Amino acid sequence: MESARKEAEKLGALIAAGTSPYHAVREAERILTGNGFIELKEDGRFAIEAGKSYFIQRGESALIAFRVPKAGWKGLSIIASHTDSPAFRIKTNPEIQKGPYTVLNTEGYGGMLMAPWFDRPLSVSGRVAVNTDHGIEVKLYDSERDLLMIPSLAIHMDRKANEGIHYSAQNDLLPLYALSSSNADFLAMVADELGIDKERILGADLGLYARDGISFWGHKEEFFSAPRIDNLSSVWASVEAIISAEGNEYMPMIALFDNEETGSGTRCGALSDFLPSAVSRICHALSIDREKELMVRASSFMLSSDNGHALHPNHAEKADPTNRPYPNGGVLIKYSAAQKYMTDSYSGAYVKKLCIDNGIPFQVFHNHSDIPGGSTLGNLSSEAFSVIGADVGMAQLAMHSPYESAGTEDPMNMLMLFRVFLGR
């Protein structure tokens, strides 16, 4: 458990740094650069050499990293994950005066559990587009302090509060920012903390995040909780795995996409041309012709990594009757007859064999037949980049809450699988 705890703490450090998709990618860049990876620019030519490692970022919120094998290779080992999590995003001109209070105008991003956002210290992070003498510059912003709160309505004022509430995002969940008497200008505060004039800010992608850090709990601290476990756990494990991957017959690659929680249909999402164009340009830079490139794709394998639901201690009826994964039970291998996941009998067998041969625990996930799950990365990315693949992840509780839970051993299990897969 001690080694598992250390890996979970490393995950906690990335979660703490990755308060927005932009910050998660910046932290990934920091780790990769510190381990010898070289940045390639999409608007520049790719100069690539065998035996070296590279990364490409798009839109500050998506990233692809790869290591070129020293000898000949025939395919790609790809791990796909996503950098975004459900949260509230701040609208333009956000201040709303409500009597003596100033609240901020927000809207929901992704399918979130709303109730856990109440009565919790919140902060703000994201990116800001700034007008400079040299054009538009993007700056990352993180308030890094307890700045906002969404207060609950007291039970005395709503005696039916414990009987279930339909929340209005526009009315019930606006975060309290200041007393109106303070004339608080939110964007002016952001500009001041960035050290610029407010008039220079031309746009912003800012959102709320929970300030809670990682915590370990349970009889033997067998559980941990943190914000954004879905899906920074997969981001962390893929980055950690590729920095030590050598690559033999297969080129190790990771793809961190944005906007999975809203359908992936953006230039930084899994449905975009980011992955196929990157692979084509890598092949071109290595003097691989179009036919050989298609042969490379046909020989490739993708692990689509996104978490799945653990059996709930109070709602076992919501789980599949015969496939009931739980925290610390091992890596999830996810199946769906509706093709919400990539896994089929062959690809699932391949992942199981990797686990069996390397002593990695695993378990099977199916949704309850009356409770369909959503799509994730692999099956969507296949529309533009079709390779064989399987969906994997960690079993977790309270998915899409601002504070989620999982098993302390699970980050280590995921990392073990990713390292074996990238070095296959």
C-alpha positions in Angstrom: 0.0 0.0 0.0 2.9 2.4 0.7 4.1 2.4 -3.0 0.5 2.8 -4.1 0.0 5.7 -1.8 3.1 7.4 -3.2 1.8 7.1 -6.8 -1.6 8.4 -5.7 0.1 11.4 -4.1 1.9 12.1 -7.4 -1.5 12.0 -9.1 -2.7 14.5 -6.4 0.1 16.9 -7.4 -0.9 16.9 -11.0 -4.6 17.4 -10.0 -3.6 20.3 -7.8 -1.7 21.9 -10.7 -4.3 21.1 -13.3 -7.1 23.3 -12.2 -8.3 23.8 -15.8 -7.6 21.9 -19.0 -5.1 24.6 -19.9 -3.2 24.2 -16.6 -3.3 20.4 -16.9 -1.6 20.6 -20.4 0.9 23.1 -19.1 1.8 20.7 -16.2 2.1 17.9 -18.7 4.4 20.1 -20.8 6.5 20.9 -17.8 7.0 17.2 -17.0 7.7 16.2 -20.6 10.2 19.0 -21.1 12.0 18.1 -17.9 12.4 14.6 -19.3 13.9 15.5 -22.6 10.8 15.9 -24.8 11.1 18.6 -27.6 8.1 20.7 -28.6 6.9 20.8 -32.2 4.7 23.6 -33.5 1.7 22.8 -35.6 2.4 25.9 -37.7 6.0 24.9 -38.3 7.8 22.0 -40.0 8.4 18.8 -38.1 12.0 17.9 -37.7 12.1 14.5 -36.1 14.9 12.1 -35.4 15.0 8.4 -34.3 15.6 7.9 -30.6 14.2 11.3 -29.6 11.0 12.4 -27.9 8.5 15.1 -28.9 5.2 16.7 -28.0 2.7 19.0 -29.8 0.0 21.1 -28.1 -3.1 22.5 -29.6 -5.2 25.3 -28.2 -3.4 25.2 -24.8 -5.8 22.3 -23.8 -4.8 19.3 -25.9 -1.5 17.6 -26.4 0.1 14.7 -28.2 3.5 13.3 -27.1 5.5 10.5 -28.7 8.9 8.8 -28.6 10.5 7.7 -31.9 12.0 4.2 -31.6 15.7 3.9 -32.4 15.2 1.1 -34.9 12.4 0.2 -37.4 8.8 0.2 -36.1 5.6 -0.9 -37.6 2.8 0.7 -35.6 1.7 2.9 -32.7 0.8 2.2 -29.1 -1.6 5.1 -28.3 -3.2 6.1 -25.0 -6.0 8.6 -25.2 -7.4 10.5 -22.3 -9.0 13.9 -21.7 -8.1 17.0 -19.8 -11.5 18.5 -19.1 -14.0 17.9 -16.2 -17.5 19.2 -15.6 -17.6 22.6 -14.0 -19.1 26.0 -14.1 -17.7 28.4 -16.7 -17.9 32.2 -16.2 -19.8 34.2 -18.7 -18.8 37.6 -20.2 -19.8 40.6 -18.1 -20.2 38.3 -15.1 -21.3 40.6 -12.3 -24.9 40.4 -11.2 -26.1 42.6 -8.4 -28.6 40.9 -6.1 -29.4 43.3 -3.3 -26.4 43.7 -1.1 -24.5 40.9 -2.9 -22.5 40.5 -6.1 -22.7 37.1 -7.7 -21.1 35.9 -10.9 -23.0 34.8 -14.0 -22.0 31.2 -14.9 -23.1 28.3 -17.1 -22.6 24.6 -16.8 -19.9 22.8 -18.7 -20.5 19.0 -19.1 -22.9 16.8 -17.2 -22.2 17.6 -13.6 -23.6 16.7 -10.2 -24.8 20.1 -9.0 -25.5 19.6 -5.3 -21.9 19.0 -4.2 -20.9 22.4 -5.5 -22.8 24.1 -2.6 -21.0 25.3 0.6 -17.5 24.5 -0.8 -14.6 26.9 -1.2 -14.1 27.7 -4.9 -11.6 29.4 -7.0 -11.2 30.4 -10.7 -8.7 29.4 -13.3 -8.4 29.2 -17.1 -6.9 31.3 -19.9 -7.1 35.0 -20.9 -6.6 36.5 -24.3 -4.6 39.7 -23.9 -4.0 42.5 -26.5 -0.3 43.3 -26.6 2.0 45.4 -28.9 2.9 42.2 -30.6 -0.6 40.8 -31.2 -2.9 38.6 -29.0 -1.1 36.7 -26.2 -2.7 33.9 -24.2 -2.0 34.0 -20.5 -3.0 31.3 -18.0 -4.7 32.5 -14.8 -5.3 30.8 -11.5 -6.6 32.8 -8.5 -5.2 30.1 -6.2 -7.3 31.3 -3.2 -10.7 30.8 -1.7 -12.6 33.3 -3.7 -16.2 32.1 -4.2 -18.9 30.1 -2.5 -22.3 28.9 -3.6 -24.3 29.0 -0.3 -27.2 26.6 0.3 -30.6 27.8 1.2 -31.2 26.9 4.9 -33.5 24.1 5.7 -35.8 26.5 7.6 -36.4 28.3 4.3 -37.1 25.1 2.3 -38.5 22.3 4.4 -38.6 20.0 1.4 -34.9 20.4 0.7 -34.2 16.8 1.7 -36.9 15.4 -0.6 -35.1 16.3 -3.8 -34.6 19.6 -5.6 -34.5 20.5 -9.3 -31.7 23.0 -9.4 -31.7 26.0 -11.8 -28.1 26.7 -12.9 -29.1 30.3 -13.7 -30.8 31.0 -10.4 -29.6 28.5 -7.7 -26.0 28.0 -8.5 -24.5 31.5 -9.1 -21.4 31.9 -6.9 -21.2 34.7 -4.3 -18.3 37.0 -5.1 -18.6 40.1 -3.0 -20.8 42.6 -1.2 -22.2 45.1 -3.7 -20.8 48.0 -1.6 -17.3 47.0 -2.5 -18.0 47.7 -6.3 -16.1 44.5 -7.1 -15.1 44.3 -10.8 -14.2 40.6 -11.5 -12.2 41.2 -14.7 -10.4 44.1 -13.1 -9.3 41.7 -10.3 -8.1 39.1 -12.9 -6.2 41.8 -14.8 -4.6 43.1 -11.6 -3.4 39.6 -10.6 -2.0 39.2 -14.1 -0.2 42.5 -13.9 -2.0 44.0 -16.9 -4.6 46.7 -17.6 -8.2 45.5 -17.7 -8.7 47.1 -21.1 -6.1 44.7 -22.6 -8.2 41.7 -21.9 -10.1 40.8 -25.1 -11.5 37.4 -24.0 -11.4 34.8 -21.3 -12.1 31.1 -20.8 -12.4 30.9 -17.0 -14.2 28.4 -14.8 -14.7 27.5 -11.2 -12.9 24.7 -9.4 -13.1 23.2 -6.0 -10.2 24.1 -3.7 -10.2 20.8 -1.9 -6.9 18.8 -2.1 -6.3 15.1 -2.2 -7.3 13.2 1.0 -6.8 9.6 2.0 -9.4 7.9 4.2 -11.0 4.6 5.2 -10.0 2.0 7.8 -6.5 1.6 6.2 -6.7 4.7 4.0 -7.7 2.5 1.2 -9.7 5.3 -0.5 -8.7 8.7 -1.7 -10.7 11.7 -2.8 -9.8 14.6 -5.0 -11.3 17.0 -7.6 -11.0 16.0 -11.3 -10.1 12.3 -10.8 -12.2 12.0 -14.0 -10.0 12.2 -16.0 -6.8 13.7 -14.8 -6.0 10.2 -13.3 -5.6 9.0 -16.9 -3.7 12.1 -18.0 -1.3 11.6 -15.1 -0.7 7.9 -15.7 -0.2 8.3 -19.5 2.4 11.2 -19.0 4.2 9.2 -16.3 4.2 6.1 -18.5 5.6 7.7 -21.7 8.5 9.4 -20.0 10.0 6.0 -19.3 8.7 4.2 -22.4 11.4 3.0 -24.9 9.4 1.8 -27.8 10.4 -1.2 -29.8 8.2 -2.4 -32.7 5.6 0.2 -31.7 6.0 3.9 -31.3 4.7 5.0 -27.8 2.2 7.9 -28.1 -0.2 9.7 -25.8 -3.1 11.9 -26.8 -4.6 14.3 -24.3 -7.9 15.7 -25.7 -10.1 18.4 -24.5 -13.9 18.8 -24.5 -14.8 15.1 -24.0 -17.4 16.2 -21.5 -19.3 18.1 -24.2 -19.0 15.6 -27.0 -15.5 16.0 -28.3 -16.6 17.9 -31.4 -14.0 20.7 -31.2 -10.6 21.4 -32.8 -9.1 20.1 -29.5 -11.4 17.1 -29.1 -11.2 13.5 -30.0 -13.4 14.0 -33.1 -10.9 16.6 -34.5 -8.0 16.0 -37.0 -5.4 16.5 -34.3 -4.4 12.9 -34.0 -4.6 11.8 -37.7 -2.8 15.0 -38.9 -0.1 14.5 -36.2 0.5 10.9 -37.3 0.6 11.8 -41.0 3.1 14.6 -40.3 5.3 12.3 -38.2 5.3 9.8 -41.0 6.1 12.4 -43.6 9.0 13.8 -41.4 10.4 10.2 -41.2 10.1 9.7 -45.0 7.3 7.2 -44.6 5.1 7.1 -47.7 1.3 7.2 -47.7 0.9 3.4 -48.1 3.3 2.6 -45.4 1.5 5.2 -43.2 -1.8 3.3 -43.7 0.1 0.1 -42.8 1.3 1.7 -39.6 -2.3 2.7 -38.7 -3.5 -0.9 -39.4 -0.9 -2.2 -37.0 -1.7 0.3 -34.2 -3.6 -0.2 -31.0 -5.3 2.4 -28.8 -6.1 2.4 -25.1 -9.0 4.8 -24.6 -8.6 5.7 -21.0 -11.6 7.2 -19.1 -12.9 6.1 -15.7 -16.0 4.0 -15.0 -18.5 3.6 -12.2 -17.6 1.6 -9.1 -20.4 -0.4 -7.4 -22.0 2.1 -5.1 -22.2 1.1 -1.4 -25.8 2.3 -1.1 -27.2 1.7 -4.6 -26.1 -1.7 -5.8 -29.2 -1.8 -7.9 -27.7 0.8 -10.3 -24.8 -1.6 -11.3 -24.8 -4.4 -13.8 -26.0 -7.6 -12.0 -22.9 -9.7 -12.9 -20.1 -7.2 -13.5 -19.7 -5.1 -10.4 -16.3 -3.4 -10.2 -15.1 -1.8 -7.0 -12.2 0.4 -5.8 -8.8 -1.3 -5.7 -10.2 -4.3 -7.7 -8.0 -3.5 -10.6 -8.0 -1.8 -14.0 -11.4 -1.6 -15.6 -11.9 -3.1 -19.1 -15.1 -1.6 -20.4 -17.6 -3.1 -22.8 -20.7 -1.8 -24.5 -23.1 -3.6 -26.9 -24.2 -0.1 -28.1 -20.5 0.6 -29.1 -20.0 3.3 -26.6 -16.6 1.8 -26.0 -14.0 0.4 -28.4 -13.5 -2.9 -26.7 -14.4 -6.1 -28.5 -13.5 -9.7 -27.7 -10.1 -9.5 -29.4 -9.0 -6.1 -28.0 -10.3 -7.0 -24.6 -8.4 -10.2 -24.7 -5.2 -8.4 -25.6 -5.5 -6.1 -22.6 -6.4 -9.0 -20.3 -3.3 -10.9 -21.5 -1.1 -7.9 -20.8 -2.5 -7.7 -17.3 -2.2 -11.5 -16.7 1.3 -11.7 -18.0 2.4 -8.8 -15.8 0.5 -9.4 -12.6 -1.8 -6.4 -13.0 -5.3 -6.9 -11.5 -8.2 -6.1 -13.7 -12.0 -6.2 -13.7 -14.8 -5.9 -16.3 -17.2 -3.0 -16.6 -20.6 -3.0 -18.3 -23.3 -0.4 -17.7 -26.7 -1.5 -16.3 -28.8 -2.4 -19.3 -31.5 0.2 -18.3 -28.9 2.9 -17.5 -26.9 3.6 -20.7 -23.5 5.3 -20.3 -22.1 8.1 -22.4 -19.6 7.9 -25.2 -15.9 8.5 -24.6 -12.7 9.0 -26.5 -11.9 5.9 -28.4 -15.1 5.2 -30.4 -15.3 9.0 -31.3 -11.6 9.3 -32.4 -12.2 6.2 -34.6 -14.3 8.3 -36.9 -11.2 10.2 -38.0 -8.5 7.6 -37.0 -9.7 4.0 -37.1 -7.5 1.6 -35.1 -8.2 -1.4 -33.0 -8.5 -0.5 -29.4 -10.0 -1.1 -25.9 -11.5 1.2 -23.3 -10.0 1.1 -19.8 -10.1 3.2 -16.7 -10.3 3.3 -12.9 -13.4 2.4 -10.9 -14.5 5.5 -9.1 -17.4 6.8 -7.0 -19.2 10.2 -7.3 -18.2 10.7 -10.9 -18.8 14.3 -12.1 -18.9 15.6 -8.6 -16.4 18.4 -7.8 -14.9 16.0 -5.3 -14.7 12.4 -6.5 -13.4 9.2 -4.8 -11.5 6.1 -5.9 -9.2 3.4 -4.5 -5.7 4.2 -3.3 -4.2 1.3 -5.3 -5.9 2.2 -8.6 -3.5 4.9 -9.9 -0.6 2.5 -9.5 -2.5 -0.3 -11.3 -3.3 2.1 -14.2 0.3 3.2 -14.4 1.6 -0.4 -14.5 -0.7 -1.2 -17.4 0.3 1.9 -19.3 4.0 1.2 -18.9 3.6 -2.3 -20.1 1.4 -1.3 -23.0 3.7 1.5 -24.2 6.7 -0.8 -24.0 5.0 -3.7 -25.7 
